[in-house]
Amino acid sequence: MSALNSAVAAVTQRIRARSETDRAAYLERLKAAAEDGPVRTSLSCTNLAHAFAAAPDGDKARLKGLQKANVGIVSAYNDMLSAHQPLERFPGLLKQAVREAGGTAQFAGGVPAMCDGVTQGQPGMELSLFSRDVIAMATGVALSHNTFDGGLCLGVCDKIVPGLLIGALHFGHLPFIFVPAGPMTSGMPNDEKARIRALYAEGRVGRDALLESEAQSYHGPGTCTFYGTANSNQMLMEVMGLHLPGAAFVNPNTPLRDALTIAAGHRITQLTAHGDEYTPVGRVIDERAIVNGIVGLLATGGSTNHTIHLVAIARAAGLHVDWSDFDTLSRVVPLLTRIYPNGQADINHFHAAGGMGFLVRELLDAGLLHEDVLTVSGEGLRAYAREPMLADGGVAWGEAPARSGDAQVVRPVTDPFDTDGGLRVLDGNLGRAVMKTSAVHPDHRRIEGPARVFDDQQAVLAAFRAGALEGDFVCVVRGQGPRANGMPELHKLTPELGVLQSRGQRVALVTDGRMSGASGKVPAAIHLHPEWVRGGAIGRIREGDWITLDADAGRLDVDVPEAEWAARESAPPDTTVQHGIGRDMFAGFRSMAGSAETGAISFSPATNNEGAS
């Protein structure tokens, strides 16, 4: 075991120290729940009869006996979304696998799964962030019958995996394994897709050409192959020990994918209180696992959405993480991958070039990951430096490749793409924000210029189409935070701002909203808080104010005389009328949401009073 990097150790210790009271209370709740013994024993005969009334006879006998593990399956299956369509077959595979291991499994419930790729730039995107909290609560409802000894969580994309995990952590005395579906096979090369998007933004090709390009890129079952939030989720579940080793990026509907799914069904029974390796999820996810997740995110140039989601996941386990932890780790964690939008390769190329096994081994050997953690594999994180293969009708694991299969896609710690993880926290008189630098050229990491102020992304697009975005400028898009409109992603701005940058203009984005997990080369200070609705300084910016965004110095400032700045009003926008596509139903979520740095959680009032300013 390599000596742990001193910065990794220090961040872990400060998370542990600041979380001491809440983590102890969380673990005490887990202990009390576990001491009640295996579930179902507390149910009345009427309760229990309802719980297995529709079960097959063989399962019914085991459920009556109360001596065998019963596993709840919670799934995000739907057949419109490519990433979740393969999950249709999984419950049958898992039920049979659990039976083979001596237990029973029941489909406990489904959770919603919306696709940011479908809703980008549309009103429905305003439901996206809070769909995470709906999924967490739906997971709680699915498990509320108190008839399960463990769980199998089926989900892949954006808010779905964080939501499932937050929900599972509220049942932290139970073990859970996360079962992914895998990425779709590779389609149109990413550089060609980006080229056609840019041509469309400039009006040089029509909608038919754009649609054909997109259809060739997103063309079959499985996760989109770029390295956005969905594939960042899968990396996280692996490096945090909640997948079986190597499960993240095996394509759907292949023999190995099915074998891994079956293996998860076999394994979960061993992790329950009825098995001999009781491993509750609330102990798997501790401060070491969270730090491992942050390190993995930084080493791969993953989605900035996880500067929100990882914080929310940690909170669900009684742990307090903030953006300073990301920033400190980013300065010592090297960037080891180039996956689109940080490069031209897709996630299948990464997997073929060495994938998660290679990455985990490199980080472990460099002392950048905690090795001595609980995982669902039961062997610590070193087990994740292996990769799965078919053997005798099942799965066996062998050592990951000793060398990268493609140094343009994944590299060893000794020869990284960059010496840091490409994430910066920005502070200044505009507030506090994060910026992903891993895809931004060093020449664009400091931008200064006059502000162009917009209240939504549609106004920015209209100005672009009118040819009104000339010269160097900082695009300010305000009123996009959690309490304003649910914090939609503003990814639809990426092609247009990218076109301006390609023309030689020096441009940047400043917003209290989010960018996509696939955001790339345009410098963007995002998640700015306090947000405008909560009196944030972004509401005081006026057209033409001089703004400096400096990622290297970690600064975000507006140059306005102090007296004038103090005298300016920041009247928040009217957020009372938000109808259509179900937005009116989420008014309560918006009113309760915390700041981005506290996870933008909408169901924890005590937490959400933090970070309000």
C-alpha angles and dihedrals in degrees: 000000000000121000110266116252109257094233091050089050092047095050090047091051095049091049088050092049097047091045098047099111099040094042092051090051091049093051090047089056090050091050092050092049092048092049090060084074130229111342125255092046088092094051121102119239089257091051092049095046090054090051096058103025094114098036120119113262095256092051092043092058092052092047091051091051094058091207101099130071117262114201126202119218116209114187139185092201120153128146099225095068115069095214094055101035093086090059090076090087098042102084092059092049092047096046091053092046092052090049089052088054091052100260140091133245130201130190098248099185149311127251127205120262120195124182121231088201090064096041100042108133091002130109091250090068087075088071094050104090094042091048083076090063092044089053091049091052092043088053088053091051091049091054097038095096088078092222100117134091095192143350144236113208117204114196142109120180145077110300096005101078095043089048093050091049094047089051092047091051089059084063090042095151089071126076119241134188120198113223116200129198098215135229126301116252117273118282132174112357112264096236090056092048090051091048093054092046089054091048090051092049088055092047093244096122129032134241092265092061091046093050092049090051093049092047090054090050097047100036114138149010117317142050121319106267100230119096101257131129095299096058090037085059091056093048089051095050088053099046090044091054101246099115126063105260114282095006098120105084109026110125120251124260095023127124092248093051091052091046091053091049091051090047090055089055091051093046100049093065091059091055096055126091086260090059131067099249104055105190114171115200092231089067095042089058103060132134091283093054091048091051089048088053093051091048091051091049092052096043090055100038090243133181121306087218086081091066080074103031099046089051090052092047090051091050090054088059095047094260128131117215126168137183093265087069090056091046095050093048092045089063093060104030113086122220106249103173140055108200123155125307086028090044140352100268122094130221092269090058090050091051092048093047093058104296127192096340092057092043095049093047092050092050094044093049090051092052092245097122132052106247098184098072135124114255136171088252089063094222105089124253095303087078087068091063085078133079131222127244136173115268130167093342093309140061131291127179127225134179116285117248114289091222135034113263090214121021090197089065109032130009140185122259089254092062108030128171088237135001094236136046097251102242126116135183112220122206131181145110090309093060133251126320143157129237130195109218102171093095096033118096112240090243089063099047092092116049127168129176147112119311121250105197125209133170096210141009094253089065090053091051091048091052090050093051090049091053090241097130102086133155127002116328146147112242109219115196110181137178091050101113129116095269095042104055107336096279101272120199113258096208091130087076093060100085094046096046088044090055091053091049091049089054089061099262117137105230137163138176127232117185144152085221134075135267123214123275082245095057111137145163102006112088109244131182101203141173087037111184143230084047121218094259090057094051096271121172091244086079091062095058114112130197109280098020110144111247128188121201110186116174094179092055093036093235136139113179143156118216105225125134109267096238093049091047093051092049096052118104123230102199105182121233122262106264098168097098113060113141137153131061089038096295093133090063090061097058090106092052091052093048092052101040120123127216122288091252091057091049099266087258114178102194104053112074095181091054094043094059086068120086093016091135 
